[in-house]
Amino acid sequence: MSRPFAASAAPSESSWLTRTVTGRLPDLQGRPDRGFARRPGLVIVAGFAGAVLVATLLLLLPAASAERPATVLEALFTATSAVCVTGLVVVDTATHWTGVGQALILLFIQVGGLGIMTLATLLGLLISRRLGLQSRRVAAASTRSVGMGDVRTVLFGVARATLIVEGATALVLTMRFAAGYDMPMGRALWHGVFHSVSAFNNAGFALYSDSLIPFATDPWVSLPIAIAVILGGLGFPVLLELHRQHRRPKRWSIHTKITVLMTLILLVGGWVFMLATEWNNPSTLGALDTPGKLLAGFFQGVMPRTAGFNSLDTAAMSDGTLLGTVVLMFIGGAPAGTAGGIKVTTFAVLLVVIWSELRGDPDATIFDRRMTPAIQRQALSVALLSVATVIVATMVITTTSEFGVNETLFEVVSAFATVGLSTGITDDLAPPHQLLLVILMFIGRLGPVTLGAALAVRERQRLFRMPEGAPIVG
């Protein structure tokens, strides 16, 4: 009996994609799309949760603490802050933790910055020299790669970019610490490596009790750290594309164009804003000379992107500066990078939608490309859910503590956007409030990523549409 015509038709999209990615015919044999490995969002969440648990247990070891063993909450808070590359602390990193404890923090900063699934997929690639379709799906969701066929290149690019940026930054910092501050070479190397890894991963952990305030006017310390923060916040796909197409910006993808444009706007805007609001503040920029003001203002304009270092006293800044910093922290950096926030691409899509609506344009376009309704809905969902999370957490802490709205909002956004900047109230918060910040750091690191992936995966085509409705808006 001859086979039905349908069986000899063109292969399905999944079969074609499997052959394209893996170079072999599918071996799923019709099995349903189920299982833990087929849910990238759950894999990422479970991976980060497991890393937080392991880091907490290790930080509870007596060898990790200098004077007294850390409490469970202190270890959990520090572990979450490290894995989620935030930088908020309830104990002083420089004095509470021993060299062992600091090394553990550094390790989990690196693990959290690159992403649990990125590291796991890279390790599997190095061992087996091959990736299956399921592994590529997980890695693509973790790195936010546009094409699943590029995952292998992305993974090697992530490792190479990390080594280059962190190595170069560590070298400059080490030489500066040794030559300019008379540190022994071993200590200078440790400080250089620690701060370079913390900077590129946008973590904001420092080996000084007052962060980087002692280096506010030192360009050999401030600028390398700021550059590493910017590069880490751009995102790995953008870095790879800039490396390949740096001489042909017209061939950049729409994602890279939006990311670079918004990053430049926010960096310059943050710099100018910081100088304008703090220029005459005697407790911050007012005490410095003009070159020092320009350098410190630039550094502080970069850090809300979302690194968490500070070369000026954050608690001494004006209310207007703190509010502007909250906005910068909430926007954050680029997808697939080490920065947090709702991401510059989300913010850009919302701006384009608003501008198109004001002009009466039927389509929201940027760089001659139309933003699809699905992208607009995803951006709106991520932004509004993030706003709701911040508002609820701020209300909870404000109504159950002695702290006001301004400092509470700053702390909540810093935790949710995984920034790490603080007005100094973190260790003064009650244990339930600190635990709430732990939850915010975890949600802020994984929420927008997993939510965006879930929205993209769940998008489906309907064969029918409901009748239109037009409620009054405004």
Buried (B, 14 or more C-beta within 10 A) or exposed (E): EEEEEEEEEEEEEEEEBBBEBBEEEBEEEEEEEEEEEBBBBBBBBBBBBEBBEBBBEBBBBEEBBBEEBBBEBBBBBBBBBBBBBBBBBBBEBBEBBBEBBBBBBBBBBBBBBBBBBBBBBBEBBEEEEEBBBBBBBBBBBBBBBBEBBBBBEBBBBBBEBBEBBBEBBBBBBBBBBBEEBEBEEEBBBBBBBBBBBBBBBBBBBBBBEEBBBEBBBBBBBBBBBBBBBBBBBBBBBBBBBBEEBEEEEEEBBBBBBBBBBBBEEBBEBBBEBBBEBBBEBEEBBEEBEEEBBBBBBBBBBBBBBBBBBBBBBBBBBEEEBBBBBBBBBBBBBBBBBBBBBBBBBBBBBBBBBEEBEEEEEEEBEBEEBBBEEEBBEBBBBBBEBBEEBBEEBBBBBBEEBEBEEBBBBBBBBBBBBBBBBBBEBBBEBEEEBBBBBBBBBBBBBBBBBBBBBBBEBEEEEEEEEEEEEEEEEE
